[in-house]
Amino acid sequence: MKKVLIMPCLDMKNGRVVKGIHFVDLRDAGDPVECARIYCENGADELAFLDITATIDKRKTTLEAVRRVAQVTTIPFTVGGGIASIADAEEVLTAGADRISISSAAFRNPGLIDQAASKFGSSKLVVAIDVDRNPSLASGYEVYIDGGSTPTGKDAIAWAREAETRGAGYILPTSKACDGAKTGYDIPLIAGISEAVKVPVIASGGAGTMEHFLEAARDGKADILLAASVFHFGEINILDLKKYLNEKGVRTN
C-alpha cells in the first residue's frame, strides 16, 4: 500500500485553536504556536492552519498568527481561510506557509484556481471542499461554501474533478455530517473523490479512533489523514497511530 501522511489541523478563531462539531459549538483547544511545536516534535508529517471564520467575517487570514506558527514549524504547512485573490495567497506564502488552501473563493471564482496554479504551481495549491449529503445529486454529495453554511447545488465529486483540471495539487473534502463527531470519516465521499482525481486527497472530518484512520487510508484511498480534536485533546498520539497503521499494513514512513 502507498505511504500515507498524518496531518493535524489547527482550526483558528480569534488567535486560538478551536474545535467544534458539525462546524459549530466551538471550544478552545490551545495556543497555535504551542500546538504546532508539539506536533512537529511528536511525529506529524504535515500541518494545516485554517482560519475558519475569515470568509464569513469577510476578512483575510490573520497573517501574524501564520508567521508565529511558521517560525516553529518544521514540516509542510498549509494555510487556508480568507484567501480570495492572488495577492492574498502571496501574503500567506510570504508569511511562511508552504501551501495555500482555497475553498469558497475558488468556488465563486474558479479561475482563481487556474491563476494560483499558474503563479505558484499546483504543488502549493489545495482546494478544500466542504460537503454535505444530498441524495438528489449524482454522487449523493453537495458542495457547501462560507464555512459550510451555504449550499451551492453543485455535485461535490464533479467539483473535485473540475478543481483538479484547473490545477489543484490536492483536494481536501470535509464532511459536515461527520465533522467533529468522532464517528469516522465519510468513507464513500473520500473514496469517490479519490477514484475521481489523480492528485492526493486529504481525508478530513470525523476521526475518533485509530480504526477510522485505517479505514480512510485503506477503504477511502486517502493520501493524507487530517484530524484535529483527537490530537488536540490527547486522545490519540501520532507516533502510536503511525505504529498501529504500520502494523495494519499502511505505510507511514
ROVEXSE-794639 format. One record per residue (C-alpha): x, y, z; residue number from 0; residue in one letter. Coordinates in Angstrom, 3 decimals, m for minus. Layout:
N
          X          Y          Z   zavo   kolza
          X          Y          Z    NUM       a
...
END
This chain:
253
          X          Y          Z   zavo   kolza
      0.000      0.000      0.000      0       m
      1.125      3.571     m0.693      1       k
      2.548      5.690      2.101      2       k
      0.090      7.932      3.956      3       v
      0.831     11.116      5.900      4       l
     m0.639     12.351      9.196      5       i
     m1.800     15.977      9.275      6       m
     m3.050     17.679     12.455      7       p
     m5.271     20.672     11.742      8       c
     m5.289     23.949     13.662      9       l
     m8.772     25.443     13.212     10       d
     m8.282     29.075     14.174     11       m
    m10.617     31.710     15.627     12       k
     m9.534     34.930     17.350     13       n
     m5.938     33.751     17.511     14       g
     m6.732     30.473     19.283     15       r
     m7.080     26.881     18.156     16       v
    m10.719     25.767     18.379     17       v
    m12.686     22.661     17.534     18       k
    m16.391     22.103     17.064     19       g
    m18.918     19.526     15.934     20       i
    m20.568     19.784     12.511     21       h
    m18.789     23.172     12.055     22       f
    m20.475     24.708     15.167     23       v
    m20.257     24.563     19.006     24       d
    m16.608     25.595     19.036     25       l
    m14.419     25.080     22.108     26       r
    m10.906     26.264     22.864     27       d
     m8.080     23.831     22.092     28       a
     m4.993     25.876     22.881     29       g
     m2.319     28.206     21.605     30       d
     m1.443     27.620     17.937     31       p
      2.295     28.065     18.358     32       v
      2.474     25.572     21.202     33       e
      0.255     23.116     19.321     34       c
      2.408     23.409     16.189     35       a
      5.628     22.896     18.149     36       r
      4.283     19.786     19.866     37       i
      3.017     18.262     16.616     38       y
      6.355     18.794     14.902     39       c
      8.126     17.119     17.826     40       e
      5.637     14.246     18.016     41       n
      5.803     12.863     14.507     42       g
      3.301     14.812     12.401     43       a
      4.114     14.819      8.670     44       d
      2.124     17.903      7.694     45       e
      0.301     20.731      9.466     46       l
     m2.863     22.579      8.459     47       a
     m3.875     26.037      9.709     48       f
     m7.436     27.068      8.798     49       l
     m8.801     30.480      9.781     50       d
    m12.348     29.144      9.901     51       i
    m14.246     32.436     10.292     52       t
    m12.218     34.594      7.870     53       a
    m14.565     34.084      4.921     54       t
    m17.728     34.591      6.960     55       i
    m16.223     37.716      8.578     56       d
    m15.160     38.939      5.105     57       k
    m11.553     39.381      6.160     58       r
     m8.154     37.965      5.291     59       k
     m6.274     35.235      7.131     60       t
     m4.591     36.520     10.298     61       t
     m1.049     36.803      8.957     62       l
      0.610     37.460     12.305     63       e
     m0.637     34.109     13.584     64       a
      0.624     32.441     10.400     65       v
      4.075     33.991     10.926     66       r
      4.225     32.860     14.551     67       r
      3.283     29.292     13.696     68       v
      5.655     29.204     10.717     69       a
      8.573     30.115     12.975     70       q
      8.242     26.864     14.946     71       v
      7.007     24.567     12.165     72       t
      9.491     22.127     10.643     73       t
      7.049     20.218      8.412     74       i
      4.996     21.271      5.343     75       p
      2.481     23.893      6.471     76       f
     m0.827     24.552      4.673     77       t
     m2.834     27.719      5.410     78       v
     m6.438     28.429      4.443     79       g
     m9.250     30.829      5.252     80       g
     m9.924     34.232      3.723     81       g
     m7.673     33.735      0.691     82       i
     m9.674     35.302     m2.118     83       a
     m7.037     36.581     m4.548     84       s
     m3.533     36.003     m5.833     85       i
     m2.375     38.909     m3.656     86       a
     m3.865     37.212     m0.564     87       d
     m2.118     33.979     m1.493     88       a
      1.226     35.755     m1.924     89       e
      0.902     37.318      1.522     90       e
      0.209     33.942      3.135     91       v
      3.103     32.230      1.367     92       l
      5.410     35.115      2.268     93       t
      4.299     34.780      5.898     94       a
      5.685     31.250      5.927     95       g
      3.090     28.867      4.517     96       a
      4.263     26.100      2.201     97       d
      0.840     25.767      0.597     98       r
     m2.415     27.687      0.403     99       i
     m5.876     26.208      0.737    100       s
     m8.796     27.888     m1.028    101       i
    m12.457     26.973     m0.835    102       s
    m15.331     29.467     m1.090    103       s
    m13.376     31.948     m3.214    104       a
    m12.374     29.151     m5.578    105       a
    m15.968     28.045     m5.943    106       f
    m17.225     31.556     m6.619    107       r
    m14.333     32.281     m8.990    108       n
    m12.994     29.004    m10.420    109       p
    m10.477     30.976    m12.456    110       g
     m8.659     31.656     m9.184    111       l
     m7.550     28.009     m9.207    112       i
     m6.068     28.415    m12.707    113       d
     m4.345     31.650    m11.710    114       q
     m2.917     30.261     m8.462    115       a
     m1.680     27.084    m10.139    116       a
     m0.014     29.127    m12.873    117       s
      1.540     31.592    m10.429    118       k
      2.689     29.268     m7.645    119       f
      2.493     25.746     m9.090    120       g
     m0.056     23.032     m8.331    121       s
      2.144     21.636     m5.556    122       s
      1.376     24.742     m3.485    123       k
     m2.385     24.663     m4.054    124       l
     m5.033     22.813     m2.035    125       v
     m8.701     23.125     m2.946    126       v
    m10.829     22.441      0.137    127       a
    m14.410     21.285     m0.365    128       i
    m16.973     21.340      2.447    129       d
    m19.622     18.739      1.704    130       v
    m22.986     17.557      2.971    131       d
    m25.127     14.688      1.842    132       r
    m27.747     15.341     m0.838    133       n
    m29.310     12.243     m2.413    134       p
    m30.717     14.274     m5.308    135       s
    m27.214     14.779     m6.762    136       l
    m25.363     12.185     m8.840    137       a
    m22.724     11.446     m6.197    138       s
    m25.059     11.995     m3.250    139       g
    m22.880     14.868     m2.006    140       y
    m23.295     18.644     m2.343    141       e
    m20.673     21.397     m2.108    142       v
    m21.173     23.946      0.688    143       y
    m19.324     27.252      0.997    144       i
    m18.957     30.070      3.565    145       d
    m17.665     27.788      6.303    146       g
    m20.188     25.101      5.444    147       g
    m23.206     27.385      5.819    148       s
    m24.283     27.946      2.199    149       t
    m25.453     25.120     m0.081    150       p
    m24.472     25.516     m3.724    151       t
    m26.394     22.800     m5.566    152       g
    m23.079     21.600     m7.054    153       k
    m22.109     17.944     m7.017    154       d
    m19.014     17.531     m4.832    155       a
    m17.261     14.937     m6.987    156       i
    m17.907     16.945    m10.158    157       a
    m16.389     19.984     m8.443    158       w
    m13.363     17.979     m7.296    159       a
    m12.732     16.881    m10.885    160       r
    m13.026     20.460    m12.133    161       e
    m10.670     21.740     m9.431    162       a
     m8.082     19.161    m10.446    163       e
     m8.472     20.040    m14.121    164       t
     m7.921     23.705    m13.298    165       r
     m4.679     22.961    m11.454    166       g
     m5.371     21.962     m7.857    167       a
     m2.496     19.898     m6.486    168       g
     m4.508     18.482     m3.580    169       y
     m8.218     18.015     m2.800    170       i
     m9.381     18.338      0.817    171       l
    m13.011     17.237      1.297    172       p
    m14.621     17.679      4.720    173       t
    m17.978     16.079      5.513    174       s
    m20.273     18.321      7.559    175       k
    m22.182     15.268      8.766    176       a
    m19.030     13.719     10.213    177       c
    m17.034     16.786     11.292    178       d
    m16.069     16.593     14.953    179       g
    m18.476     13.716     15.615    180       a
    m15.670     11.154     16.043    181       k
    m17.821      8.510     14.348    182       t
    m15.426      8.033     11.441    183       g
    m14.575      9.704      8.178    184       y
    m17.196      9.727      5.424    185       d
    m15.599      6.850      3.533    186       i
    m17.892      6.854      0.466    187       p
    m17.149     10.574     m0.031    188       l
    m13.388     10.154      0.318    189       i
    m13.303      7.044     m1.852    190       a
    m15.465      8.697     m4.504    191       g
    m13.156     11.677     m4.765    192       i
    m10.014      9.507     m4.595    193       s
    m11.310      7.490     m7.539    194       e
    m12.311     10.604     m9.486    195       a
     m8.997     12.505     m9.289    196       v
     m5.320     11.656     m9.655    197       k
     m3.961     14.259     m7.214    198       v
     m3.542     13.456     m3.496    199       p
     m6.724     13.501     m1.412    200       v
     m6.684     14.718      2.191    201       i
     m9.292     12.920      4.323    202       a
    m10.951     15.255      6.819    203       s
    m13.838     15.201      9.263    204       g
    m14.824     12.581     11.803    205       g
    m11.763     10.708     13.092    206       a
    m12.345      9.343     16.576    207       g
    m10.334      6.123     16.741    208       t
     m7.238      4.657     15.137    209       m
     m9.508      2.337     13.160    210       e
    m11.068      5.379     11.494    211       h
     m7.670      6.443     10.158    212       f
     m7.103      2.919      8.868    213       l
    m10.467      2.949      7.068    214       e
     m9.695      6.299      5.415    215       a
     m6.358      5.038      4.139    216       a
     m7.451      1.546      3.128    217       r
    m11.084      1.951      2.037    218       d
    m11.109      5.674      1.289    219       g
     m7.757      5.503     m0.526    220       k
     m6.754      8.827      1.061    221       a
     m3.154     10.017      0.793    222       d
     m3.143     12.329      3.818    223       i
     m5.142     11.807      7.019    224       l
     m6.212     15.064      8.670    225       l
     m7.668     15.292     12.157    226       a
     m7.991     17.837     14.932    227       a
     m9.718     17.139     18.245    228       s
     m8.332     13.623     18.806    229       v
     m4.847     15.126     18.581    230       f
     m5.577     18.426     20.359    231       h
     m7.111     16.774     23.414    232       f
     m4.592     13.938     23.673    233       g
     m6.957     11.130     22.716    234       e
     m4.620      9.735     20.052    235       i
     m0.841     10.033     19.993    236       n
      0.572     10.459     16.496    237       i
      3.501      8.076     16.987    238       l
      1.154      5.429     18.406    239       d
     m1.158      5.967     15.436    240       l
      1.685      5.503     12.974    241       k
      2.773      2.306     14.716    242       k
     m0.802      0.997     14.554    243       y
     m1.168      1.821     10.852    244       l
      2.176      0.207     10.044    245       n
      1.125     m2.953     11.866    246       e
     m2.053     m2.993      9.763    247       k
     m0.104     m2.736      6.525    248       g
     m0.453      1.016      5.924    249       v
      2.976      2.625      5.471    250       r
      3.612      5.849      7.369    251       t
      7.405      6.035      6.931    252       n
END
